[in-house]
Amino acid sequence: MNWIESLQHAINYMEEHLLEPITIQHIADQAHLSPFYFQRNFALLTDVTVAEYLRRRRLTLAAHELVHSDHKIIDLAHKYGYDTPESFSKAFRRQHGIAPSETRKHSTSLKSYNRLVIQVNLKGVEPMNYKIIEHPGFSLVGIKQTFSYEDGENLRKIPKMWQKAYHDGIEDQLFELNNGAISGILGVCVDQSELQDKQMEYWIATAYNGDTPEGLSHLQIPASKWSVFEVEGPMPASMQNLWKQIISEWFPSNSYEHAYLPELEVYGGPNVAPQIWIPIKN
């Protein structure tokens, strides 16, 4: 089963168990991925989190049943995973723009989110500039924060972490310290779900050889083979588009697998193209 087939298998599992209290661990197991990497790849490919996809699909089915049956709202609320009619009504209004109690009284348009089918273009419309390198382990120093990746919290909070690092002068400090294997500042994603459920660690760091400076933390990156991609075009959209292209085109059309070590985004400074470093194995 390839990368995309495994994601589709997990989506099919979600659809088959929409009315059950499934967990992200159950879903990720279907794709043979960790919860962190499954949620990350799913969000990159679909622009929606797993939790939001499940909410949208359940509320789509709930709206259809509300219109075409005489079931009580309280029964539908419980059927589609809500503890109270009030919480169901709030979520229903957020998606459909109307309360459940009003839906049967008035003819109105409801939002329908259909079952997701992932389709990819293995030919690749746009060229991808990359190289395969083998690199010994190297040391990073920087700042780190722990985020939950449940419901996309990490996607909302990591940009704020970068903003604070810029305003606090951390970025300038890291550029000055940079004396290691990679030039520039790095954004580093570290999966910590084995330590705590739905948790990841994010670093803003630089490659550095020497004693860890006061106020910063140390991270050791193991030796690995890497696929290094150059980012072309205006940021940040070009970075996100390349991530999608890597997942939807590059991995399905190559024999490499993800090595499940930390991934790196490398920002080399003015007039230097950013890069994405992905650890791989044959």
N, C-alpha and C positions, 0 to 999 in steps of 0.2 A: 504494500500500500504506500503510494507516494505522499508527499507533503500535502497537496491539495485534496487528494482522496481521503486522507485521514481527517482533515477539517470537515469535509462534507459528511463523513461518517458520523462525526460528533454532532453536526447540525441535525442530521436525521434522527439521532438519538434524542436530542432536545425536543423535536417535533413529536416523537412517539411517546414522550413522557411529559408533555406540557402541563398536564393536570396533576403531576406528582411533585413532591418536594425534593427535586434533584439538586445536587450541589455542583459547584464548579469542579470539584475533584472527580465526581462521577462523569461529567462531560469530558474533561480533559483526558481521562483514562481511555475513552473511545478513540481519541486521536493519538494515543501513545505519546503524549506530551505532558510536561509538568503544567499545573494550573497557570503559572506565570507565563510561560511561553505560549500556551494556547490562547489565553485572554489577550495577550499582546498581538499575536498574529491575527486573531479574529477581528480585533478593533482596527488594525491597520488595513485589512482587506475590505471590511464592511463599513467603516466609519461609525460603528455603533458598538457599545459594550455588550457582553453576553447578557448581563442583567437587563439592559434596556431592550435587547432583542426579545428576551423571554416576556417582558412586560408588554411590549407592543403586540406580540403574537397572541398572548392570552387575552388582552383587551380587544383585539380584533375579533377573536372567536366569541368573546362575551357579548360584544355589540351585535353580532349576527344572531346569537341565540336570544338576545333581548328583544330584537325586532320580530323574530320569527317564532317566538314561543310565548306562553303566558306564565313562565316561571317567575317566582318572586325574586325581587332584587336581592334579598338577603340570601336566598339559596344560590344565586349566581355568584354573589360575592364569595361565599365559602367554596364553591366549586372551582373558582379561578384563583384561589390562593390568598384571599383577603380575610382578615380576622373579623372585620366589622363592615356593615354597609357604608359607613362613613368613609373609611379608607378606600373602599372600592369606588365610591362616588367621586372622591377627590382624584384618584388616578384616572378614572373614566373621563372626567371633565378635562383633565390635562391633555389627554390624547385626542378626544373627539370634539372638544369644545362645547359640550352640552352634558347636562346631568342625566344619569340613567332614567330617572323618573320622568324627564321631559321627552326622552327619545320616543316613547310609544305614543305620546300625545301629538307630536309634531313631525311632519315629514322633513327630514334634514339630512345633510350629507355627513357621513361618518368616515373616518380614516381607516383604511384597510392596509395592513402590512402583510404581504404575502410570504409564504414559505420561502426561505432563502436557498438559492442554488448558486454555488460558486462556479463561475466560468473564468477560464484563464486563456491567455494568448501565449502559447509556448514559443511562437516565432519571435516575439518581441518587436514591436513597432519601432521603438527608440533604441539606439545602441547603448550598451552598458560598458563603460570603461572600468575594467577591474584587472587585478593581478593576484596571483596566488603566491604567498610567501610563507616561509617557515621562520619562526622567531623564537629565540630563547626567552625564558621568563624575564620580566622586568618589574621595577618598582614604581609605584605612583604615590604621590602625596596630594592631599586636598581636603575638601570638606564633604561630608556625607549626611544624608537624611534618609530615614526609613518611611516608606509610604505603603499604604494598602493599595492593591491594584483592583480591589472590589469596586465595581461600578465606575471605573475610570478615574478614581481619585488621583492616581499618579499622573495621569495625563493633564489634569487641571493644575496640580501643584508643582510639578517640575519646572514649568516656565517661570513660576514665581520664585523658585529657588535660584534660577539663573539671574533674574532681575535683581534679587537681593545681593548675590555675589558680585554683580557689576557695581551696584551702588556702594557696597562696603569695601570696594577695592580689592576683593579676593582675586578677581580675574587678572589684574595687573601684577599682583604678588606671584601668582602661579606662572605667568609668562616669564617673570624674572628668574624664578627658581628652575625653570625647565632646562635640564642638562642631561636627560636620559635618552632612551631608545627612540622615542617619538617626539617630534617637534609640535608644540602647540598645547592647547588646552583640550581636555578630554571630558566627554560626558560618558559615564560608565553605568550600565545597568547590571545589577547583581541579584539573581534570584535567591530569596531567602525563605521560600515556602516550606522548606524542610525544617527550618527552625521555628517558624510561626506561620500559621495559615494565612494565605492571601497577603503575604508581605514581600516587599522588594526593597533593596537599598540602592540609592542613586548617588553617584559621586560626581563632583566637579573637581577635576584633578589634573595633574601634569606628571610626565615621566621625570623621575628625579633620583639621583644617586647621592646618598649621604644620610646623615641623621635627620629624623623627622623634625621639621621646624615647629616651634611652639605654636599651638592653636590649630595645627593641621593633623590629619590622621594618615596612616600608611596602609596601602593595599598592594599585595603582591599578585601579579598576573602570571599564571603558569605558562610554560612553554607550549606553543601550539602552532598549528598551521592556520593561516588566515586568508580569507578572501577580502581583498581591499578594493573598495569601490570609490570612484571619484564622483562628487556631487557637482552637477552642472546646473546653472540657472539661479534665479533669485531665491534667497532663503526667506522663511523657513519651508515654503511649499515644496521646493525642490528636494529637500531632505526627506520629507514625508512621502513624496512621490517615488523616490528611489527605494525607500523601505518597502513600499507596496510592490514595486517592480521586482525586487529581490525575492520576496516571498511568493509572488504569483507567477513569475517567469523564470528567474534564475535557478532557484532550487528545484522546481519540477523538471527542468531541462538539463540538469547536471547530476552527476553521480555522487556529489558530496552531500554529507549530512551535517547538521548543526552539532558542534561538539559540546554545547551547553556549558560553556564558560562565559564570563562576562563579555558583553558586546561593547564596542567603543564607537563613539562619534568623535572625530578629531577635527578641531578648529585651529588651523595653522596661522591665523592672523590675516591682515590685509593682503589682498592679491594672491592668496594661497587658497586653492579649492579645498573645501571641507571633504572629509572622507568618512566612510563607514567601514569599520573592521569587524568581520564576523568570524568567530572561531569555527573551523570545519574539520571534518574527518572523512576519510574514504569509506 
